[in-house]
Amino acid sequence: MNSTVTRRIRVAALVSTVVALGALLVALPQQAIAGPATVTKTFAYTGATDTFTVPAGISALTVTIVGGEGGNGGADATPAPAAGGYRGMVTGTLAVTPNQVLTVAVGSHGGTGASRINANTAAAVGGANPLGGYAGGNGGHAGTNGSSGAGGAGGAASVLQVAGASVVAAGGGGSGGSGQYASTQGHTATAVYAGRTDTTSTSGQLGQNAAAACAASTCNNDDGGGSGGGGGGAQGGATGDIQFGAGSSNEWYGFGGSVGQNSTASLTGLTASYQYYPDNSTDGSIVISYTTGSPAAPTAVSGTAGNGSVSLLWTAPTDPGQSAISDYVVQYSSNGGSSWSSAVDMGSTATTGTITGLGNGTAYVFQVAAVNSVGTGAYSAASASVTPLGPPSAPSISLVTAQDGGLRLSLAAPSSGAAVTGYDYRIDGGSWVSVASASTTLVIPGLVNGTPYTVETRAESAVGVGAVSTPAAGTPLAVPGAPTISSLAVGKGSLTVAFTGGFNGGGAISSYQYRLNGVSWITATGTTSPITIIGLAPGTEYAVELRAVNSAGAGAASVPANATTPGAPGAPNVSAVTARDGSVTVNFTPGATGGAPIDRYEYQTATGGGWTVASSTTSPITIGGLSNGASVTVSIRAVNAVGAGAASAPVTVTPATVPALRRSSATPWQAATRTCPPSSPRRRATEGPASCATSTRRMAASPGSTAPTGAPPRARSSSARSRATDPPRSSTARPTSSSSAP
């Protein structure tokens, strides 16, 4: 056994440690700190087992176990296979207890096959293990005839026994022997494990002999190389293959045997693999190491400022020392490392921790040391300086704006030692909700329209949560829904709109607006139905839309409703004008009403003269107070709420003179009537008075009366009959006079 001890010892001189105690600085001595020391023991093959006793205070061992190498095959006229091969290796950390005894059994390498020999030469011998098993298989013999290469032997496995479990690093397989020709050169053993199938054994399988292979195949030439033996392991490796002839060759040549099987015995912390080696003559080995002393120093210490605190992060030591790390301690300095605080016990094996009780605005540097069962290790290098900072002050809610189902807050940012990273809000004293944004505009969704809420906010920074704002109130609102227009009532230059209001959006309706024919919106007077729109043009059709407004804004528009404002009436159509004693009677057909009821009719008796209200609003109307025998030009017009309409076409007529009546019931009387054809607006506008036909009819006077009272009697004289039967006289478009009635 070879034993070497490598020690790494760090001794820190006594230093002064300063603890801030109010305004008082207290200097404390600090003990010397010894760093970790690594002890390494290497075990080689001796032909006998050895033991290792775990020292006091040691709970973990680092092990590296490798098996013996396999031997190379022999040469013929063709060289031996290229040197090298693969063997097993197990590495890792074992958990142990002090004074525990481990058994060490190192395996040797396998022998190299002889060159240019025949079957009479002894085979290469497999590697050995002092436990009695785990040996390598012997190499195969060359053929009986000629002189060829024997197969190489397998290497033995190395074994470390721990509490009854065997950790095995397998031995390598031996390479094959060569025949005479280049095509029959032996093959090197590979890293692919193939266990022997003939039996269950920790020893490798023997290599194949050329003579035995020839006998089994009834070949005609017992000449050539043997195959390699298998390596030892948890299960021994299989023998190498042997083949006859290649190309024009008629000799045997061998393949390498398989490496043995590794085993970690299912112990935690161990890893098994196969390792390449460049030669074929090295024994296995077992290396055990352990660490004594306190841990090495942690590295990469960094800190994040808090409110009177600093959160630290560091990397654990690469070497924990004699035992596992059980704790960490921290010291800090406010003067760049000239003096240090007393050690602060972190009470954990975590590589993070927080130092509290620091002064905001003061820069600090920090060092961290690990602790194990031996003591406190070396302190790390000092961190970069970190300055604790206070949390944000309270933000101010400067404006609360209602939204549909939410509130939008406009904030005045707080003062903060560290940058504000976000804001929180709460509703009506409930739970806080975080908003991961430093924007001073904060939107609170998911609220009920029309419900009042009390809102508070606070800011966050890397330091922590800040003070709470003064509460502010707000009520979410939607814009109103569309009203429904139920009716439109027309008036002179106005429309009266009756409607049913829509959803108020959760707030009071402040006004209604209307729009005519898709133009601009105008605020109406009043916030209840109906509303009246004035100042409209007469006789004009309007499409009316209505919308409501609350503090959230204007809502949707109603479906348009259509109505036409009233206009002046159309011109009446005079059908006949009858001259009477001091009066005329006018028969007419009313014109269009203009969309409003006819309030009255008016007449004039001279073109361009004044208008007089007629005594009737229906046909006929009588115009009295006229002078018999004096012609008048009569027009009439209708008047509604909008005003006076167009005048009818003028008609000229002369009231009749009534002569004295004989006191006879048979005295005939005649009356003149002007019959006027219907006239069109075009004629009235261009032709002046209408042409009217004059007719007469006899009227019988009532007894003792001078006025006609009934149908005319027969004429008593020829002149009277002649006048009574004269044809009517036509009027022209110009003013004309009519003859007096007899």
SVG drawing of the C-alpha trace seen along z (x, -y; Angstrom):
<svg xmlns="http://www.w3.org/2000/svg" viewBox="-150 -100 158 133">
<polyline fill="none" stroke="black" stroke-width="0.4" points="0.0,0.0 1.2,-3.4 0.0,-6.3 0.3,-10.0 -1.1,-12.9 -1.8,-16.2 -2.6,-19.1 -4.1,-22.5 -4.1,-24.6 -5.1,-28.2 -4.4,-29.9 -5.9,-33.3 -4.1,-35.5 -6.0,-37.0 -8.1,-39.8 -10.3,-42.3 -14.0,-42.1 -16.2,-45.1 -19.8,-44.9 -22.0,-47.9 -23.9,-48.3 -25.8,-51.5 -23.0,-54.2 -20.6,-51.8 -18.0,-49.8 -16.8,-46.7 -13.6,-44.9 -13.8,-41.1 -11.0,-38.5 -11.4,-35.9 -9.8,-32.4 -7.4,-31.1 -9.2,-29.2 -7.6,-26.0 -8.7,-25.1 -9.3,-21.6 -6.6,-19.0 -7.0,-16.1 -5.5,-12.7 -5.1,-10.2 -4.2,-6.5 -3.4,-4.4 -3.6,-0.6 -1.8,1.4 -1.8,5.1 0.2,7.2 -1.3,10.6 -3.0,10.1 -6.0,8.3 -5.6,5.1 -7.9,3.1 -8.7,-0.6 -10.1,-1.9 -12.1,-5.1 -10.5,-7.7 -12.3,-9.4 -14.5,-12.3 -14.6,-11.1 -18.0,-10.4 -17.3,-10.3 -14.6,-8.8 -13.8,-9.6 -12.8,-6.4 -11.4,-5.6 -11.3,-1.8 -9.9,-0.4 -9.5,3.2 -6.4,4.9 -5.6,4.4 -6.0,7.4 -2.9,8.8 -2.2,8.3 -2.2,11.2 0.9,12.7 2.3,12.1 3.0,14.4 4.5,13.1 1.7,10.6 2.2,8.3 0.2,8.5 -2.9,6.4 -2.4,2.7 -1.8,2.2 -4.6,1.0 -8.0,1.9 -10.7,1.1 -11.1,1.9 -13.7,1.1 -13.7,-1.9 -15.9,-3.0 -15.6,-6.5 -17.5,-8.6 -18.2,-9.3 -19.0,-6.7 -20.8,-7.4 -19.0,-5.8 -18.7,-5.9 -15.6,-6.5 -13.7,-3.3 -15.5,-1.3 -13.2,1.2 -13.1,1.7 -11.5,4.6 -9.3,3.8 -8.6,6.4 -6.7,5.1 -6.6,7.2 -3.6,7.7 -3.3,7.4 -3.6,10.4 -0.6,11.9 0.5,11.3 0.1,14.1 3.4,15.6 4.4,14.8 5.3,17.3 4.7,20.4 2.4,23.5 0.1,25.2 2.9,26.7 3.7,23.3 1.8,22.4 -1.1,20.1 -1.0,16.5 -2.2,16.4 -5.2,14.3 -4.9,11.6 -5.5,12.6 -7.5,11.1 -6.5,12.0 -10.2,12.7 -9.9,15.9 -12.4,15.0 -12.6,12.0 -9.7,13.5 -9.1,12.9 -9.5,15.8 -6.3,17.4 -5.5,16.6 -6.2,19.2 -3.4,21.5 -2.0,21.0 -2.5,23.9 -0.6,27.2 1.1,26.6 3.3,23.7 4.2,20.8 1.4,18.2 0.4,15.8 -1.4,17.0 -4.4,15.0 -3.9,12.5 -5.3,13.2 -8.0,11.2 -7.2,8.8 -8.6,9.3 -11.2,7.1 -10.4,4.8 -12.8,5.1 -13.6,2.8 -15.8,4.4 -17.9,2.0 -20.2,3.3 -20.6,6.6 -21.2,5.1 -18.7,5.6 -17.9,2.7 -16.3,4.1 -14.2,2.5 -13.9,5.1 -10.7,6.3 -10.1,5.8 -10.4,8.6 -7.3,10.1 -6.7,9.3 -6.6,12.1 -3.5,13.8 -2.5,13.2 -2.1,15.8 0.5,15.6 -1.2,13.3 -2.2,9.7 -5.8,10.6 -5.5,12.8 -4.2,10.2 -5.6,10.6 -8.3,8.1 -8.1,5.8 -10.5,6.2 -13.4,3.6 -15.4,1.7 -18.6,3.6 -19.4,5.9 -20.6,9.4 -20.9,11.7 -19.8,15.3 -22.8,17.6 -21.3,21.0 -21.6,20.4 -22.1,17.8 -18.7,16.8 -16.8,13.7 -13.8,14.9 -13.4,14.3 -13.9,17.1 -10.8,18.8 -9.7,17.9 -10.3,20.4 -7.6,22.6 -6.9,22.9 -6.6,26.7 -9.9,27.1 -11.6,24.8 -10.1,26.8 -11.2,30.1 -14.8,28.8 -15.0,27.7 -13.0,30.5 -10.7,28.0 -7.6,29.1 -5.1,26.8 -4.6,26.6 -2.5,23.4 -3.1,19.8 -3.7,17.6 -5.9,18.2 -8.5,15.8 -8.3,13.5 -9.6,14.4 -12.5,12.6 -11.9,10.1 -12.9,10.7 -15.9,8.8 -19.2,9.1 -19.9,11.5 -16.9,12.6 -16.5,11.5 -16.9,13.9 -14.1,15.4 -13.1,13.8 -14.2,15.3 -11.9,17.3 -12.2,17.5 -10.6,19.4 -9.3,17.8 -9.7,14.4 -9.2,13.6 -6.7,16.1 -5.5,17.1 -6.1,20.6 -5.1,19.9 -6.9,19.2 -6.9,15.7 -8.3,14.6 -10.7,11.8 -10.4,10.0 -12.2,11.2 -15.0,9.1 -14.3,6.8 -15.9,8.0 -19.0,6.5 -18.7,3.4 -20.8,3.1 -21.5,0.2 -23.3,2.6 -26.2,0.0 -24.3,-2.3 -25.4,-5.9 -22.7,-8.3 -20.9,-5.8 -20.6,-5.7 -19.3,-2.9 -17.8,-3.2 -15.1,-1.7 -11.7,-3.4 -9.4,-3.1 -5.8,-2.2 -3.0,-2.5 -0.9,0.5 -1.5,4.0 0.6,4.4 -0.8,2.3 -2.4,3.8 -5.6,2.4 -5.6,-0.1 -7.8,-1.5 -7.4,-5.1 -9.2,-6.3 -9.1,-9.9 -10.8,-11.9 -10.7,-15.5 -9.8,-16.7 -10.3,-20.1 -12.8,-22.9 -14.5,-23.8 -12.9,-25.8 -14.2,-29.4 -17.4,-30.0 -17.3,-32.0 -19.3,-34.5 -20.9,-36.4 -23.5,-39.0 -26.3,-41.0 -29.6,-42.7 -30.6,-45.7 -33.6,-45.7 -35.2,-47.9 -32.5,-48.0 -31.4,-44.6 -29.4,-42.8 -30.3,-39.5 -27.2,-37.5 -26.4,-34.7 -23.2,-32.7 -21.7,-29.5 -20.9,-26.6 -17.2,-25.7 -15.7,-23.2 -14.3,-21.3 -16.5,-20.8 -13.6,-19.7 -13.6,-16.7 -17.4,-16.4 -20.5,-17.8 -21.2,-21.5 -23.7,-22.1 -24.0,-25.9 -22.8,-29.2 -21.8,-32.4 -21.6,-36.0 -19.6,-39.0 -20.1,-42.5 -18.2,-45.9 -19.4,-49.4 -15.9,-50.9 -14.8,-48.9 -13.3,-46.0 -11.2,-47.9 -13.2,-46.3 -15.8,-43.6 -18.9,-42.8 -19.1,-39.7 -20.2,-36.5 -23.9,-36.3 -25.1,-32.6 -27.3,-31.9 -28.6,-28.7 -28.9,-26.8 -27.0,-25.0 -28.8,-27.0 -26.5,-29.3 -28.8,-32.3 -29.6,-34.4 -30.6,-37.9 -28.8,-40.2 -31.1,-42.6 -30.7,-45.5 -28.6,-47.5 -28.8,-51.3 -30.5,-52.6 -28.2,-54.6 -25.0,-53.0 -22.9,-50.9 -21.8,-47.4 -19.6,-44.6 -20.1,-41.0 -18.0,-37.8 -19.3,-34.2 -17.7,-31.2 -18.9,-27.6 -19.0,-25.5 -18.6,-21.7 -17.9,-19.4 -14.3,-20.6 -15.2,-24.3 -15.6,-27.4 -13.7,-27.6 -12.1,-30.5 -14.1,-33.5 -14.9,-34.3 -13.7,-37.3 -15.7,-40.4 -18.8,-41.1 -19.4,-44.2 -20.8,-47.0 -24.6,-47.0 -26.6,-49.9 -29.9,-49.1 -32.7,-51.4 -36.1,-52.2 -39.3,-51.1 -41.4,-53.5 -43.5,-56.2 -47.3,-56.2 -48.4,-57.0 -51.1,-59.6 -54.3,-58.8 -54.7,-62.0 -57.6,-60.9 -60.2,-58.1 -61.8,-57.7 -64.9,-55.5 -64.7,-52.8 -67.1,-50.1 -66.7,-47.5 -63.6,-49.1 -61.7,-52.1 -58.6,-53.8 -56.4,-55.3 -53.9,-58.1 -51.1,-58.0 -48.5,-60.5 -45.4,-58.3 -44.0,-57.9 -40.4,-58.6 -38.3,-55.5 -34.7,-54.6 -34.9,-51.8 -36.7,-52.0 -40.4,-51.2 -41.0,-47.9 -44.8,-47.7 -48.0,-48.7 -50.6,-46.9 -54.2,-47.9 -57.0,-46.7 -60.8,-47.3 -62.9,-48.1 -60.1,-46.9 -59.8,-43.4 -56.8,-41.5 -53.9,-43.2 -53.6,-42.6 -50.2,-43.1 -49.7,-44.8 -46.2,-44.1 -45.8,-47.5 -44.2,-50.7 -46.7,-52.8 -48.5,-55.4 -51.7,-54.6 -53.4,-51.6 -56.5,-49.9 -58.7,-47.9 -61.0,-45.5 -63.8,-43.2 -66.0,-45.6 -69.8,-46.1 -71.1,-49.2 -73.0,-51.5 -71.4,-50.2 -69.2,-52.6 -65.8,-51.3 -63.0,-52.5 -59.5,-52.0 -56.1,-52.0 -52.7,-51.6 -49.1,-51.0 -45.8,-50.8 -43.2,-47.9 -39.5,-48.0 -36.6,-45.6 -36.5,-46.7 -40.1,-45.7 -43.7,-47.0 -44.2,-50.7 -46.8,-52.7 -50.5,-52.7 -52.1,-55.6 -55.1,-57.6 -58.3,-55.9 -60.1,-57.2 -63.6,-56.5 -65.0,-55.7 -67.9,-54.1 -67.5,-52.1 -69.7,-53.3 -70.5,-52.2 -71.8,-54.6 -75.6,-54.6 -77.5,-52.2 -79.5,-53.5 -82.9,-55.1 -85.9,-54.0 -87.9,-56.7 -91.6,-55.9 -93.2,-58.8 -92.5,-62.1 -95.0,-65.0 -94.7,-67.8 -95.3,-71.5 -94.5,-74.8 -90.8,-74.6 -90.4,-71.9 -90.5,-68.2 -91.4,-66.7 -89.6,-63.4 -91.1,-60.9 -88.7,-58.1 -87.9,-55.3 -84.4,-55.6 -82.0,-52.7 -79.5,-51.3 -78.0,-54.2 -74.5,-52.6 -74.6,-52.5 -74.7,-56.3 -77.1,-59.3 -77.9,-60.5 -76.6,-64.0 -78.1,-65.0 -79.6,-63.8 -78.3,-64.7 -80.1,-64.6 -78.9,-64.5 -80.9,-65.5 -80.3,-63.9 -76.9,-62.5 -75.3,-65.8 -73.8,-66.9 -75.0,-66.1 -76.8,-68.8 -77.5,-68.8 -81.2,-68.8 -83.0,-70.6 -84.2,-68.3 -83.2,-64.7 -86.7,-63.1 -89.1,-62.2 -90.3,-64.1 -87.8,-66.6 -88.6,-69.3 -86.4,-70.3 -87.1,-73.8 -85.9,-76.1 -86.7,-73.7 -87.5,-74.6 -91.2,-74.2 -92.3,-71.4 -89.0,-69.6 -88.4,-65.9 -86.0,-65.0 -84.4,-61.8 -84.0,-62.1 -81.5,-60.1 -81.2,-60.3 -78.5,-59.3 -77.9,-59.6 -74.8,-61.0 -73.5,-60.2 -70.1,-60.9 -68.6,-58.0 -69.5,-59.6 -72.1,-59.5 -73.9,-56.2 -75.2,-54.5 -77.6,-56.2 -81.2,-55.2 -82.7,-53.8 -83.6,-56.9 -87.3,-58.1 -88.6,-60.2 -91.1,-63.1 -91.9,-66.1 -92.4,-69.6 -95.7,-71.4 -95.7,-73.9 -98.0,-76.6 -101.3,-75.4 -101.9,-75.0 -104.0,-77.4 -107.8,-76.7 -109.5,-76.0 -112.5,-78.3 -115.2,-76.5 -117.9,-79.2 -118.6,-82.8 -122.2,-84.0 -123.1,-87.7 -125.7,-88.6 -127.2,-91.8 -124.2,-93.5 -122.2,-90.3 -120.8,-87.3 -120.7,-83.7 -117.5,-81.8 -117.6,-78.0 -114.1,-76.3 -112.2,-73.1 -109.5,-73.2 -105.9,-72.8 -103.3,-70.8 -103.2,-71.5 -99.4,-71.7 -99.3,-69.1 -101.1,-71.2 -104.9,-71.8 -106.4,-74.8 -107.0,-77.5 -109.1,-79.8 -109.6,-81.2 -109.0,-84.8 -110.1,-86.7 -109.3,-89.9 -111.5,-91.9 -108.9,-93.7 -105.6,-92.5 -102.9,-93.6 -105.4,-94.5 -105.6,-93.5 -106.8,-90.2 -109.9,-89.7 -110.7,-86.6 -113.6,-84.7 -116.5,-83.7 -116.3,-80.1 -113.6,-77.4 -115.6,-75.4 -116.9,-76.0 -118.8,-78.2 -117.9,-81.5 -119.8,-84.7 -118.1,-88.1 -120.5,-90.8 -120.5,-94.6 -119.9,-95.0 -121.5,-97.8 -123.9,-96.6 -122.9,-97.4 -119.2,-97.8 -116.9,-95.0 -114.6,-93.2 -111.7,-90.8 -111.9,-88.0 -109.1,-85.7 -109.1,-83.4 -106.3,-81.6 -106.0,-79.2 -104.1,-79.8 -102.6,-77.1 -100.1,-77.2 -97.2,-77.9 -98.9,-80.8 -100.9,-81.9 -100.8,-79.7 -101.0,-80.6 -104.0,-82.5 -106.5,-81.1 -106.8,-82.5 -108.6,-85.9 -112.2,-86.1 -113.9,-89.4 -117.6,-89.6 -120.2,-92.4 -122.8,-92.3 -126.4,-92.5 -128.8,-95.5 -132.3,-94.4 -135.2,-96.5 -138.4,-97.3 -140.8,-94.4 -144.4,-94.6 -146.6,-93.3 -147.4,-90.3 -146.3,-86.8 -145.7,-86.2 -143.0,-88.9 -140.0,-87.2 -136.5,-88.0 -133.1,-87.0 -129.7,-86.4 -126.3,-86.3 -123.9,-83.5 -120.2,-83.3 -119.2,-79.7 -115.5,-79.2 -113.7,-76.2 -111.0,-74.6 -107.8,-76.4 -104.3,-75.0 -101.5,-76.7 -99.8,-77.3 -102.8,-79.2 -103.2,-81.2 -99.6,-82.2 -99.6,-83.3 -103.1,-84.3 -104.7,-86.6 -108.5,-86.3 -110.2,-83.1 -112.9,-83.1 -116.2,-82.5 -119.6,-81.9 -122.5,-84.1 -126.0,-82.5 -129.3,-83.8 -132.2,-82.3 -135.6,-83.6 -136.3,-84.1 -139.9,-84.6 -140.3,-87.2 -142.2,-86.3 -145.4,-88.1 -144.8,-91.5 -141.1,-91.1 -138.6,-92.7 -136.2,-89.8 -136.5,-86.6 -137.6,-83.6 -138.1,-80.7 -138.1,-79.4 -138.8,-82.1 -142.3,-82.3 -143.1,-82.5 -142.2,-85.8 -145.0,-88.3 -143.5,-90.2 -141.5,-89.4 -138.7,-91.6 -138.5,-89.9 -138.5,-86.5 -135.9,-87.6 -133.6,-88.7 -134.3,-85.5 -133.3,-83.3 -130.2,-85.1 -127.2,-82.8 -124.5,-83.2 -121.7,-85.7 -118.2,-84.4 -115.5,-86.1 -111.9,-86.5 -108.5,-86.4 -108.7,-90.2 -111.0,-91.8 -114.5,-92.1 -117.9,-93.5 -121.1,-91.6 -124.5,-92.9 -126.9,-93.6 -129.7,-91.2 -133.1,-92.5"/>
</svg>
